[in-house]
Amino acid sequence: MLTLSPAKDAKDVAPGEPVSVTVKDGKVGEVTLTGADGKVVAGKVRADGSGWDSAEPLGYHKTYRLAATATGADGKPVTAESTFTTAKPARQLDVSVNLVDGETVGVGMPLIFTFTGNVADKAAAEKALKVTAEPATEGAFHWFGDKQVTWRPKEYWKSGTKIKVDAAVYGKPLGNGSYGREDKGASATVGDKLVAVADGGTHQMTVSINDKEVKTMPTSMGKPGHNTPAGSYTVMSEHTGYTMNSATYGVPEDAPGGYSTFVQYAVRLSYSGIFYHSAPWSVRQQGHSNVSHGCLNLSTENTKWLMDTSKKGDIVTVQNSGGPKLEPTDGWSVWQLSWDEWRAGGN
């Protein structure tokens, strides 16, 4: 028996799904898959001769002809043919990932996939997003809204882990007539385990690398009324030359309590505007009291050292700040959720 997929006269076929020929009790022979323009689509016979699979995606809203031959168990030739049409998407969604190909990341690095529109079929999207790691690492997806899904390991990554991300969304149905526009991919390596713990009670930040304390430095965090949210932040980005502006959280710079201040070094920890940054104006308070608008103030020298030493995906934990609990949606703060809570947000 010779089975073709898609079947004859099939409509709205997802162009990102493979075309296949399967033989039961026999061996596949010649297979051709051609578009209306006569262009042949590449494919490959399976090693055991039991079938054939396409090796490249199809186009949107196009007609294709699939013709196949095989030899049955009785030695007689068998032929089959199928003509089908691929889907015309109501809209196409792009996807981006927060990895830069070839970079080194920290042990807390979440893998964030952001779509340009709402994803109705979240299970289909997760199936199209592949995360592989060497050594193998347990992890799961969690959705934050309808446009963003994040993959996180159960525990911190092990240093030296090789991460590969394949967002194979082209031609895949994502629900409500939406399809993926283009595949994306990136690879990264997990570097040394760096964890910084800032304590609002002692006004000190302790930095550990690979579980060994390497430096303790004075800090000043959020003053009363601006208490720094407590929890585990993940380093998002680093900046040399940055203007801290209260307008980013709704207070105009010319209003009471407003400000616009240039700093030499700044590292973002949250969407809401929490950074650790150089603050030469508060060096006398660092190690003694909390005077900032929420950020972690450090001396210029200490900020530069930490920024040069740390990387995207490292962990900065704030404790004893008197502030509210850090929300997992504020930045890449995925470690604020337990593993059970995390898995509950997937499909």
N, C-alpha and C positions, 0 to 999 in steps of 0.2 A: 504494500500500500504506500502511496506517495501523497504526503500531506503538505499543502502550501499555506503559509501564513504571512500576510493576510489572505483571507479566503477570496474567492472570485467575486468581483463586483463590490467589494467592501468600500465603505465611504468613511470619511473623517478619520483616517488612519493617522495615528501620531507619528510624525516623521522621525522622531528620535528613538522610536522603538525598533528593534531589529526585525528584518525580514528573514524568514527561514524556510527551509525545505527539509522535511524529515521522511526517512524511508524506514518502513517496518519490514523486516525479513528481506533485506536486499542491500544494494549498494547504490549510492547516488552517482549519477554520471555528469552530464553537462548541465550547468545552470546559468541562465542569463537574466539579469534584471536591468531593464532599460527604461529611460524616461521618454516622454512624448517627443523630446528633441533628439532622440537617438543615442543619448549619452548612456554608456554602460556604468552601472553602479558596482563597485568592487565588492567581492565576497570571498569566502574561503570554505573549502570542503573540510568537514570534521575529520580528525585523524583516523577515526574508525570507519569512515565512509558512510556513516549513518545519516548524514545530512549536510546541509550547506547553510551558512549564515552570512548576512550582509556585513560589510566591514566599514561602511561609511553612512552618515545620516542622509535622509532624503530631504527634499525641499518641501516647503509649505504649498498647499493647494495645487498639487501636481498629480498627473496620472502616470502610473507605472505599469509595465507588463513584466510578469515573472513567468519564465518558462523553464521546465526542468525535465530531465530524463533520468531513469534509473534502471537497474537490472534487478528483477525479482529473484526470489530464492529458486525459482524454476528455470532461471537463466533467460527468461523472456524480457524484452524491453517494456518499460512503462513510461508514459509521458503525462504531463499535467501542465496546465496553464492558468494564470490568474491575472486579471487586470483590476487595479484598485486605485483609489484617489485619496490623497492625504488631506489632512484637515486645513481649513482656513481659520487662523486664530482670530478671535475677537480683539485680542490685544496680546502683545508680547512683553514679557517681564525680563528685565536684566537682573543679575545678581552680582553682588560684590562680596569679597571676603576680607577680613582685617589682617591678613598675612601679606607680607612682602616676600616674594620668592627669594629664597636663599638666606633669609635673615636668621639671627639667633634670638630666641625668646626665653622668657622666664618660666618657672615651673607652674605659675598660676594662669598661664595664657589660655583664654577662652577662644574658640573658633567661631566667629560671628558672621553669619550669612544674612545680608540685607537685600531684599527684593525692592524693585521700584514700584510695586503695587501690591495690593492685598492678595494673599495666597489662600484660596478657598479649600483646596485639597492639600492639607498639611502632610498627610501620610505620603502622598505622591511626591511632595517636595523632599521630604526626608529620605525617601528611597533614591532620589536623584543626587543627593549630597553624600559623597563618600569621604570618610575620614579613615586613613590608615596610619598605623604607627608601628615603629620597630624600636624596642620590643612592643608586642601587642599590649594595648592599654584599654581597660574598660572605661566606657564613657556613654553619654546619652545626649539627645537633643532636648531643648527646652525652648518654647515659644514665648517671646515677649511681644504680644500684639500679633497682628496678621501679616506683618512685613518682615519680621526679623526672627530668625531661629539661631540658637547658639548651641554648639557642642562643647561639652566640658567633660574632662575625665573624672572618675569617681573620687580620686585623690590627686594631689599635685602630681604633675608630670615628673618622671625620673630624669635627671640630668643625662644628656647624651641621646635622648629619644629623638628619632627621626620622624617628623610629621609630614604627611602628604594629604592635601585636600584636593578633591576633584568635584567641582560643582557641575555635573553633567546634566544640565537642565535643557539644552537645546532640543526642541521638538517634543519635550515631555509635557503632558497636560497637567496644569496646576489648578484646575477647577474653574467653573464659570466661564469657559471659553478662553481662558488664559493659557499661554504656552511660554516656555523658556526661549529667550532670544539667542543666547550664546553661552557656551561652556566656559568655565573659569577654573583655574587651578593654581596651586602654589605649594612650595615645600619649605620647611623650616627645621631648625635643630634647637632642642632645648639646652640652654646653657647651665651655668652654675646655679644652684638654688640660693637665691638671695631673698631674705625676709628682713624687713625693717619694722621694729615695734616702737611706736611713739606713745609715751605714757604721760597723760595730762596731769597726773599727780606728782611725779618726780620731775617732770619737764625735761625728760631725756629721751633721745631716740637711740635704740641699740640695733646695730646692723649685724646680721649673721650671714655668713656664706658657707654653704654646705654644712649647716648646723653648728658652725663654730663662730662665736662672737669675735668680730674683727674691729669694731669701732663703736664708741658711744659718744654722742654729741648732744649739746644742749639744744632745746627747741622751745618754741612758744606757739601754742595753738589757739583755738578760738576763745575769745573772752566771753564773759557772761552775756547772754543775749545773742551770741554768735558761736555758741559751742560747736566744736567740730563733731560731726556724726561719728559714732564709734562702730568699728567693725573692720573687716579685711578688704582693703582696696587693692585694685590691680593697676599697675603702671600702664597708662594709655599712650602717652606721647611725651617727648622731651623738646624743650624750646630754649634756644639761646637768644635772649632779647625778647621780652614779652611784656605787654601792657596789661596789668590787672585792673579791671574796670567793674565797678559795682553794678553797672547797668546790665551786666550779663545775668544777674539774678534779680533784676527789677527795681534797683535803686539808682536813679540818675546820679551821675557823678557830681552834679552841682546841688543835690539835695542834701539835707542833714544826714550824716552817716555815709554819704557817697564818696567815691574816690576814683582816681585814675592814676595808677602808679606803674612806672616802668621798672622791671626787674631784670637783672642780668641772666639769671638761670631760673627756669621753672619747669616742673614736671607735673603733668595733669594726672589726677587720680579719680576725677568724677566729672559727669556732665554738668553738675550744679556749680562747679567752680572751685572745688577743693584741689589745691596743688601743694606740693612742698616746693618752696622757692627761696631764693636768696633774699634776705631782709636785713641789710646792714643797720637800718634804723632801730631794730629791736634787739640788737645783740646784748644789750645790758639786761633786758628782761628774759632772754633765752636762758633756760635752766632755772628760772626763778618764778615766772608768772606767765599767765596766758593773756595775750593782748591783741591777737590778730582778729580778722573778720571771719575766721574759720580755717584758713590755710595753716600749714605747718611751716613756721618761720625757722630758717636756719641761717647761719652766717654764710657769706659768699663763698668762703673757702670750703666749708663743709658741704654746701649745696653742690659745688662743682665736683668735689670728690665723689659724692653719692651719685650724681648724674653720670659721671664718667664710669662709675663702677656698675651701676644698675642698667637695666634694659626693659623694654616693653614686655609686660607679662610678669614682672616681679611683684612681690606682695609687700604692701605697707599696711600694717595693722595699727589702728588707733584704739587705745584703751584709757579708761579713767578720765575721759574728756568732759563728762557731764552733759554730753550731747545726746541726741536721739540715736536710735539704732540706724545704721547705714542701710538704705534700701537697696535691694539687689538690682533694681532697674537704674540706679544712679551710677553711670559709668559701666565698667566691666566687673562689677562687684558680685560675680557669680558665686563666690565662696560664702556669701551670706545665707545661702540656702543649703539645707541638709541634703544628703543624697536622695532620700525618699521624696523630699519636696521638689528636688530638681527633676527626677524622673516623672513625676506627676504632670509636668508641663510639656511632655512630649506626646507623640502619637504612635 
